[in-house]
Structures are given as C-alpha cells and as structure tokens.
Amino acid sequence: MSNKQLSRIIIEIVAGIGISVAICAIAISLGYSHIYKAYYSSAHLKNYDVKLLGLKIYSLTMVDGKAQGLPENSSMMILGFVGALIFVVVAEVVIFCRERKKNIK
C-alpha cells in the first residue's frame, strides 16, 4: 500500500465519521423538534428516544417545559464506524472503477 493510498483511506475514514456525526446531529435536532411539538400539543409527550437504523442514539426527557438529553455514546460510535466503513468501501470501489476504465482505453 502506497503512501498516497494510505492518505486517501485516512481521509475517507475521517470523511465517513464526519458524515455520520452530521447525520446524528440532524436526527437529534429533529428529535428535539418532535418532543417540543408533541409536549405542547395535546399529546404531552415527556420521553422520546431518537433512533437511527434501529439504534437509540439520544434520549430526550421533558423537565419543567425544557427538553434534556442524554446521549447513547456506544450507539453513536457504532454508527460512526459503520458510516466510515461504508464510505471507504464505496469510495475505493469508485476509484477502482475509474482507474480500470482509464487503463482499458
């Protein structure tokens, strides 16, 4: 494995983790929005679990009209690892296909 390929894979891992963090942040924001809407409507929702791909990533509880959250770090870590792995595999397949097309011509 060359230094160029190693650097590319490290960048892909970091990018995959960054994308996973962004997706988790969006899901948590939507969870806050959902619990506030449900609490102030007729439902009076007091507890809400933010789930992503079936994993609970954040627990929200309404206390005195304010939402308080508790992160599930292990689930977010798993999603970050899976996101990075998927990003690396997809990026490497795309790069492989491009180089293969270039070599065929």
For each residue, the residues with C-beta under 8 A, 3 or more apart:
1: 5 6
2: 5 6
3: 6 7
4: 7 8
5: 1 2 8 9
6: 1 2 3 9 10
7: 3 4 10 11
8: 4 5 11 12 91 95
9: 5 6 12 13 88 92
10: 6 7 13 14
11: 7 8 14 15
12: 8 9 15 16 84 87 88 91 92
13: 9 10 16 17 84 87 88
14: 10 11 17 18 84
15: 11 12 18 19 87
16: 12 13 19 20 80 83 84 85 86 87 88
17: 13 14 20 21 80 83 84
18: 14 15 21 22
19: 15 16 22 23 83 87
20: 16 17 23 24 76 79 80 82 83 84
21: 17 18 24 25 80
22: 18 19 25 26
23: 19 20 26 27 52 79 83
24: 20 21 27 28 52 57 58 76 79
25: 21 22 28 29
26: 22 23 29 30
27: 23 24 30 31 50 52 57 58
28: 24 25 31 32 50 57 58 69
29: 25 26 32 33
30: 26 27 33 34 50
31: 27 28 34 35 48 50 58 60 69
32: 28 29 35 36 60 67 69
33: 29 30 36 37
34: 30 31 37 38 45 48
35: 31 32 38 39 45 48 60 62 67
36: 32 33 39 40 67
37: 33 34 40 41
38: 34 35 41 43 44 45 48
39: 35 36 43 44 45 46 62 65 67
40: 36 37
41: 37 38 44
42:
43: 38 39
44: 38 39 41
45: 34 35 38 39 48 62
46: 39 61 62
47: 59 60 61 62
48: 31 34 35 38 45 59 60
49: 56 58 59 60
50: 27 28 30 31 56 57 58 59 60
51: 54 55 56 57
52: 23 24 27 55 57 75 79
53: 79
54: 51
55: 51 52 72 75 78 79
56: 49 50 51 59 72 75
57: 24 27 28 50 51 52 71 72 75 76 79
58: 24 27 28 31 49 50 69 70 71 72
59: 47 48 49 50 56 69 70 72
60: 31 32 35 47 48 49 50 67 68 69
61: 46 47 67 68 69 70
62: 35 39 45 46 47 65 66 67 68
63: 66 67 68
64:
65: 39 62
66: 62 63
67: 32 35 36 39 60 61 62 63
68: 60 61 62 63
69: 28 31 32 58 59 60 61
70: 58 59 61
71: 57 58 76
72: 55 56 57 58 59 75 76
73: 76 77
74: 77 78
75: 52 55 56 57 72 78 79
76: 20 24 57 71 72 73 79 80
77: 73 74 80 81
78: 55 74 75 81 82
79: 20 23 24 52 53 55 57 75 76 82 83
80: 16 17 20 21 76 77 83 84
81: 77 78 84 85
82: 20 78 79 85 86
83: 16 17 19 20 23 79 80 86 87
84: 12 13 14 16 17 20 80 81 87 88
85: 16 81 82 88 89
86: 16 82 83 89 90
87: 12 13 15 16 19 83 84 90 91
88: 9 12 13 16 84 85 91 92
89: 85 86 92 93
90: 86 87 93 94
91: 8 12 87 88 94 95
92: 9 12 88 89 95 96
93: 89 90 96 97
94: 90 91 97 98
95: 8 91 92 98 99
96: 92 93 99 100
97: 93 94 100 101
98: 94 95 101 102
99: 95 96 102 103
100: 96 97 103 104
101: 97 98 104 105
102: 98 99 105
103: 99 100
104: 100 101
105: 101 102
